[in-house]
Amino acid sequence: MELQIGQIVTTYYAGYFRITRIERRWKNKTKEKEWEQSAYNIKGEHTEECGEEMNSLIYFTQLYDAKGNPKKSKEKCCVDSFCKPAIESIQEEIQSLQEIITKLSNIKTN
């Protein structure tokens, strides 16, 4: 699934975040070594100097902590490989909690 601005995601950081912007980036094919100045074109626009596309940078702000409590943060970013739609992890968390509830409900206290 392609990530989109406004989408709620999980990231490298704990919690739930809304994507504020996405910055595409490419290797700079005019530079021979990655450590050279401007080794990457991270302006988000494809030009003649652009080579192979790299992972996009995803910018986001926090909406909730990992427990679902509202939380605000400054804008942060990470590469798109660390982001996934929040619905996936929320469903996994609900399933895990339901299993715990079932186990605890089966404990006999007498």
C-alpha beads as a LAMMPS data file, in Angstrom:
LAMMPS data file: protein, C-alpha beads

110 atoms
109 bonds

1 atom types
1 bond types

-500.0 500.0 xlo xhi
-500.0 500.0 ylo yhi
-500.0 500.0 zlo zhi

Masses

1 110.0

Atoms # bond

1 1 1 0.000 0.000 0.000
2 1 1 1.382 3.391 -0.987
3 1 1 1.633 5.899 1.851
4 1 1 -0.276 9.161 1.452
5 1 1 -0.325 12.579 3.114
6 1 1 -2.933 12.621 5.892
7 1 1 -2.741 8.863 6.492
8 1 1 -2.333 7.599 10.076
9 1 1 0.689 5.311 10.407
10 1 1 3.033 3.624 12.833
11 1 1 6.702 4.504 12.454
12 1 1 10.143 3.936 13.892
13 1 1 8.847 5.793 16.989
14 1 1 6.223 4.363 19.389
15 1 1 2.686 5.639 18.837
16 1 1 0.417 6.698 15.997
17 1 1 1.236 9.507 13.578
18 1 1 -0.331 11.494 10.726
19 1 1 1.776 11.930 7.583
20 1 1 2.322 15.623 6.845
21 1 1 4.528 15.345 3.763
22 1 1 6.446 12.864 1.652
23 1 1 9.776 13.710 0.067
24 1 1 10.960 11.515 -2.781
25 1 1 14.692 11.250 -3.278
26 1 1 17.119 9.813 -5.789
27 1 1 20.803 9.012 -5.918
28 1 1 22.765 11.696 -7.707
29 1 1 24.250 9.943 -10.726
30 1 1 26.794 12.742 -11.267
31 1 1 28.615 11.867 -8.003
32 1 1 30.887 8.848 -7.851
33 1 1 30.881 8.397 -4.067
34 1 1 27.961 8.622 -1.655
35 1 1 29.960 10.705 0.824
36 1 1 30.556 13.516 -1.677
37 1 1 28.607 16.731 -1.132
38 1 1 25.163 16.498 -2.749
39 1 1 25.519 12.755 -3.233
40 1 1 21.722 12.553 -3.051
41 1 1 19.141 14.745 -4.712
42 1 1 16.506 15.062 -1.994
43 1 1 14.535 17.959 -3.456
44 1 1 11.693 15.672 -4.458
45 1 1 11.881 16.550 -8.136
46 1 1 13.318 14.210 -10.727
47 1 1 16.021 15.858 -12.845
48 1 1 18.629 14.736 -15.373
49 1 1 21.146 14.272 -12.535
50 1 1 18.851 11.792 -10.775
51 1 1 19.766 8.160 -10.839
52 1 1 18.147 5.293 -8.974
53 1 1 15.229 6.244 -6.698
54 1 1 15.809 5.732 -2.980
55 1 1 13.350 5.287 -0.121
56 1 1 11.214 8.376 0.391
57 1 1 11.438 10.438 3.559
58 1 1 8.128 10.460 5.428
59 1 1 7.385 13.452 7.677
60 1 1 4.736 13.136 10.400
61 1 1 3.371 14.483 13.677
62 1 1 2.223 12.357 16.588
63 1 1 -1.501 11.991 17.323
64 1 1 -1.478 9.254 19.988
65 1 1 1.014 7.404 22.149
66 1 1 1.265 3.597 21.956
67 1 1 -1.637 3.201 24.439
68 1 1 -3.968 5.414 22.401
69 1 1 -3.698 8.511 24.584
70 1 1 -3.764 11.819 22.649
71 1 1 -0.305 13.323 22.245
72 1 1 1.214 16.100 20.210
73 1 1 4.747 16.340 18.883
74 1 1 6.940 18.365 16.608
75 1 1 7.312 17.096 13.068
76 1 1 9.650 14.092 12.796
77 1 1 10.707 11.948 9.861
78 1 1 12.054 8.551 8.875
79 1 1 12.388 6.535 5.676
80 1 1 9.244 4.928 4.331
81 1 1 10.420 1.386 5.092
82 1 1 9.789 2.126 8.814
83 1 1 6.186 3.263 8.220
84 1 1 3.063 1.171 7.835
85 1 1 -0.655 1.963 7.956
86 1 1 -1.810 2.140 11.591
87 1 1 -4.844 -0.058 10.948
88 1 1 -2.541 -3.093 10.669
89 1 1 -0.892 -2.640 14.057
90 1 1 -4.151 -1.537 15.724
91 1 1 -5.851 -4.757 14.612
92 1 1 -2.882 -6.808 15.859
93 1 1 -2.995 -5.010 19.232
94 1 1 -6.764 -5.570 19.579
95 1 1 -6.299 -9.294 18.825
96 1 1 -3.508 -9.557 21.392
97 1 1 -5.590 -7.815 24.064
98 1 1 -8.600 -10.040 23.312
99 1 1 -6.425 -13.118 23.818
100 1 1 -5.229 -11.757 27.176
101 1 1 -8.828 -11.034 28.237
102 1 1 -9.842 -14.594 27.336
103 1 1 -6.948 -16.095 29.292
104 1 1 -7.608 -13.928 32.345
105 1 1 -11.340 -14.695 32.209
106 1 1 -10.571 -18.421 32.390
107 1 1 -8.556 -18.128 35.605
108 1 1 -10.435 -19.616 38.514
109 1 1 -9.925 -17.547 41.622
110 1 1 -11.586 -19.961 44.085

Bonds

1 1 1 2
2 1 2 3
3 1 3 4
4 1 4 5
5 1 5 6
6 1 6 7
7 1 7 8
8 1 8 9
9 1 9 10
10 1 10 11
11 1 11 12
12 1 12 13
13 1 13 14
14 1 14 15
15 1 15 16
16 1 16 17
17 1 17 18
18 1 18 19
19 1 19 20
20 1 20 21
21 1 21 22
22 1 22 23
23 1 23 24
24 1 24 25
25 1 25 26
26 1 26 27
27 1 27 28
28 1 28 29
29 1 29 30
30 1 30 31
31 1 31 32
32 1 32 33
33 1 33 34
34 1 34 35
35 1 35 36
36 1 36 37
37 1 37 38
38 1 38 39
39 1 39 40
40 1 40 41
41 1 41 42
42 1 42 43
43 1 43 44
44 1 44 45
45 1 45 46
46 1 46 47
47 1 47 48
48 1 48 49
49 1 49 50
50 1 50 51
51 1 51 52
52 1 52 53
53 1 53 54
54 1 54 55
55 1 55 56
56 1 56 57
57 1 57 58
58 1 58 59
59 1 59 60
60 1 60 61
61 1 61 62
62 1 62 63
63 1 63 64
64 1 64 65
65 1 65 66
66 1 66 67
67 1 67 68
68 1 68 69
69 1 69 70
70 1 70 71
71 1 71 72
72 1 72 73
73 1 73 74
74 1 74 75
75 1 75 76
76 1 76 77
77 1 77 78
78 1 78 79
79 1 79 80
80 1 80 81
81 1 81 82
82 1 82 83
83 1 83 84
84 1 84 85
85 1 85 86
86 1 86 87
87 1 87 88
88 1 88 89
89 1 89 90
90 1 90 91
91 1 91 92
92 1 92 93
93 1 93 94
94 1 94 95
95 1 95 96
96 1 96 97
97 1 97 98
98 1 98 99
99 1 99 100
100 1 100 101
101 1 101 102
102 1 102 103
103 1 103 104
104 1 104 105
105 1 105 106
106 1 106 107
107 1 107 108
108 1 108 109
109 1 109 110
